[in-house]
């Protein structure tokens, strides 16, 4: 079964789909190991982990496609992939769809920001016209090879232009043929409810810790009408804090002994990454076993 079909089948369930953000292969494997049914390929996390830079439109299509492929090939659950603005106009978005689909992800998320884009919970975002974004959605749909591949249409209108413009755009995106709608940076539960009452399409909620949107539980979001919730920055924020603490201790103490209890064991971590499988393959196909 292809990734898009897997995602569509998950959305038919009478529950919300929780997709934690993965910023690298390790976080993707952990998400799958814990039993989650989908992963969000976070653009914020990609920029942070690959470039050491903020989410400010710095990643190229080639870099993002390679990154998303590294997530998709590491797990057997669908990856919902951040596609930023589609890396340009409608024609650029067509190529982005083709590249992302070939990378093995289940969906591409396209937003209505102008270039260079910014994280949806940062100030200073500007948006293109509704007509331009509608054209981009239609172009994205026409470019996919498999009709199961999902197009997620996001608007960033709320912060600067308010909830009424957000609702107008969501309705236009739905009419343009988006598979999933995404209103970014909503600021109250009432706004969330209004978005979800607008169409019958699956709607995506974005939970950014200490961001602009109220943090709600999966049940609360489902009760408001959401079918998907992503937690795009959780993994990278936790990892950065843990690394800072560990290296701070190493610098102060000259050793990491006092941090051992918070670390994976070396063999345990290798097994998480699949070393046992590689050893089995070596024995079966290469004629040698680990000593």
N, C-alpha and C positions, 0 to 999 in steps of 0.2 A: 504494500500500500504506500502511495506517495505521501510526502509530508503534508501537502495541502489537504488531502483527503483525511488524514489523521486529525488535523486541526478542525476541519469542518465537522467530523464525527464527534469530537470532544465538545463542540459548541452546541450540539443537539441535546446534551445531557441537561437534566434539571438541577444544575449547580453552576457555580462560577468557576471558571478556569483560572487557576493561580499560576502565573508565569514569573518566577523570580529572574532577575537580571543576571546574566553570566557575562563576565568581562574577559574570560579566557577559558582554555580547555579544562583547567582544574575546577573552576567554579561550575562549569557545565556538568562535569562528571558528578560533583557533589549534589547538585540539584536533582539529577536523575536518580542517584543512589538513594536519596531521601524519599523518593516516591512521587515527586511532582510530575505532572503530565505534560508540561510544556516549559520552554525556556524563552526568555526575552533576550535577544541579542542587542545589548545596550550600546548605543552610539557614544553616550557619555563615558561608559566603561572602556570602550574601544579606544577612544582618544586618550583617556587617562593611562591605560595600561600599555598601549603601543607607542604613544608619542610623549607621554608625561605632560600632556597639555589639556586645558579645559575643553569642554564641548562647545566649540566655536566655529564649526564648519571647516576644520583643518584636515580631516581625513578625506582622501581621494576615493573615487569609486573602486579603483583597483585594490587599495588598502582595505576598504570595508568589505569588499567581496571576499578577499582572502581571509579576513578575520571571521566573517560569518561562516565560511566553509569550514574553518578550523573548529567552530562550535558544532555545526551540523554533523560532521563526520565523526565526532567523538561520542555522540549519544543516539539513542533510538527513539527519542521523543521529538515532537515538532519544535522548530526554532522560529519564533516571531522576530523578524529582523528590522532594526531601525534603518531606514533608507534616507533619512534626512529630507532634503528637498527633491530628491531624485537626481541630485548633482547637476542641476541646471534647469533647462526648460522642458517642455513636454517630450521633445525628441530625446534629450538626455535621460529623462525618466524611463522612456521605452527601453533604452539600453540597460539601465539599472535593473529593471524588472527581469530582463533576459539573463543578466549576469547573476542576479540573486537566485533566480529559479534554478540555473545551472549549478549554483553552489549548494543546493540541497535544502534550502530553508523553506518554510511553509507559507510565509507571508512577508510582504514588504510594507513598511509604514512610510507614508509620504505626507509631508506637512506643507502648509501654505506660507512658510516664511520666505523672505527674500534672502539672497546670498550676500554676505556670509551669514549663515544661520547661527542661532545660539540655543543652548539648553532651554527647554520650555519653562523652567522655573527661574530664569534669569530675566532681569529687566533689559530694556533696549531692543526688544524684538520688533521687527516690522514685517508686514505680510503683503503678499501679492494680491491682485484683484481676485474676486470670486471666479470671474470668467477664466482667468489664467489657470487657476487651480482645477476648475472643472475640466478644462482641456487636458490637463496633466493626468487626471484620473481616467478620463476616456482613453487617452493614449496608453496609459499603463495597462488598462484592461485589454486593449487590442494587441499588446506586445507579448502577453503571456502565452506560452505553448500549451500549458495544461490549465483548463478552466477551474480546477480545484485550487490553484495557487491564489492566495487571498491578497486583495488590495485593501490596506487600511488607510483611510483618509483622515488626517488630523488638521484641526484648525488651532492656531495660536491667537485668535482674535480677542479672547476674553480680557487679557491684562490691559490692553490699550484701548480697545473699542467696545468692551462691555458684553454682557450676556445676550442682548438682543441680536447683535451682529454675529455672535457665536452661533446662536440658534438658526439664523438665516443661512449661514454657511453650511452648517451640518445638514440642513434640509437639502441644500443645493448639491452637496457631495453625495448624499444618499440617492438623489434623483439622477446623478451622473453615473451611478453604477458601482459605487464603493461597496465592498463586501462587509466591512466593519467600520464603524465611526469612532472618532476619538476627539473629544473636546478637551484641550489641554488647559491646565492651570485654573480649573474652576475653583471658586472660593467659598462655597457653602453647599450643604446637602440639598438645599432647595434648588440651586442651579443644576446639580447633578440630576435631580429628579426631572427637571424640565427638559434636559437634553434627552433623557431616556424615554420620555413620553412622546418625543417628536417623531420617531420612526420605529419600525419593527426590526431594524437591523441590529446585530450584536454590537454592543457598545463596550469600549475599553476604558478602564479607570487607571490612572497613573498615580501611584503612591510614592512620592519623593519625601523621604524623611526630612523634616524641618523646611519643607518647601512651601508653596503657596496654597496647596489643596489640603483640606482636612484629612488626617490619617484615620481611616476607618477599617474595620475588620472585614474579612471576606463575606461574612453573613450580612453585615450592614450594607455592603456594596451590592450584593445580590438582591437584597430587599429594595434597593433603590433602582434596580433594573439592569445592572451591569452583568455582562457575560464573561468578561475577561478583566483581570487585574494584574498589572505588572508592578514589580518592585525593582526599578532599573538600576538604582545606585547602591542598594544595600550591600552587595558583595564588595564593591570597590571601597566604600566608606569604611566598612569593618576591617578589610584587609589593610588599608592604609594606617588605620589607628593601631592595629595589632603590630604591624611592622615598626611603626614609630616607637611604640613601647618597648619592643624587643631590642631594637638597635640602640635605644636610649640606655637600656640596662647594660647592654654589651659595652657601650662606651664608658659607662660609669664603673662597672664591676670588672671588666676585662673577661667576662665569661657569660654564657647564657644559662648556666645551671639553674638559676632561680626562675627560669621561664619554661623549664622542661615540661611541667604539668600542663602547659597550654599548647604544647606542640604534638603533632603526630609523631609516632615512632617511625624510624627510617623505613623498616620493612612494611609497616602498616601503610605508609604513604605510597610506597612502590606498588603495593597491591591495589590501592585505590586507583592508581594510574594504569593498571593492567599488566604489571610485570609477570604475573602468573600465566597470563595468556601468552605472552611473548615466549616465556620459557617452554610452554607446551608446544607452541609452533616450532620453536627451534628443535625440540626433540623429535617432533613428527615429520618436519619437512627438511630440516637442515642436518639431521643425523647427529645432533650433539645435545647434551644436557648440561645444565649448570652444575658446576662442581662446588 
